[in-house]
Amino acid sequence: MNTPVIGVLALQGDVREHLIALAAADAVARPVRRPEELAEVDALVLPGGESTTISKLAVLFGLMEPLRARVRAGMPVYGTCAGLILLADKILDPRSGQETIGGIDMIVRRNAFGRQNESFEAAVDVRGVEGAPVEGVFIRAPWVESVGAAAEVLAEHDGHIVAVRQDNVLATSFHPELTGDHRVHALFTDMVRANRTPESL
């Protein structure tokens, strides 16, 4: 049976909600905190949280370079909110010492939709997700200023790019894991299944 093992980077952020959403999408979901745990998963979710904190903890836990190597090698990755920032090749307004993993040819703006008290929900049409629009939860959310030729825009809100895919890397500005609608996680799980070799099944 083609049941992928998908990790959730468990350094900071809404890890539990992603584990639940992935399990609902018929994946085996595991928290990942160490390089040896990263080596055991088929794919990885980078959760929301605080992107600067997550990047610094990834360096501290010895995960940053293994993460970059796995992404370069084609491991599927899905980032939400802070995870989107981590997957950007460039941040428009980085904080001091902030690093990214990279993987999507895009430029992002941190906290672009406003502060915590300006958080909101909105219906978002996401290409590749069938049915009604996805209910997106935007919490201090970034947006994508621009994308390169290799990146595909999957969704926009209020004139700003909020979902992008490039090869095996998926990113959204919003948090689908907080809504009980697991279709974006199902889309990612299907990406992971398609990426697995026959020998790994």
C-alpha angles and dihedrals in degrees: 000000000000099000109153124214108229123186128208116213100242103194098104138337138047097336099148094055091054092049089054093046093049092049088051087053090057098256129128102244125203135173114244121207104144136048092247090056090049089054090058099057131081094215143357140227119212106206132211119269129102111331096207092050093047093049092049092047091048089056091045093050093047093247104115099080095040088050092051091048094050092048091049088050091056105262109160112247131182120196127190122198102317086023089059089055091050091053094052119105088216137023116207094210109020122182119236111288094007115148132185133213092218128203104143123072095230142116115226135194117217120230088359096154093053142264130320093275089054093059115133146169125240138172109250127192105220118193109236095027111102125214129021122002118282115254103236122202110207114197115173081327127189124221131209113252095192143343134214126238094270095056123086120212109225101176145006133196125196090348095309129109111248104164128042138171130194116178105302096351121095127181137178131186090216136063113247089169090072096059107058089242105119099181095109090051088048089053090052092046089053089051089053093049091051090051096053118101121231089248091061095053 
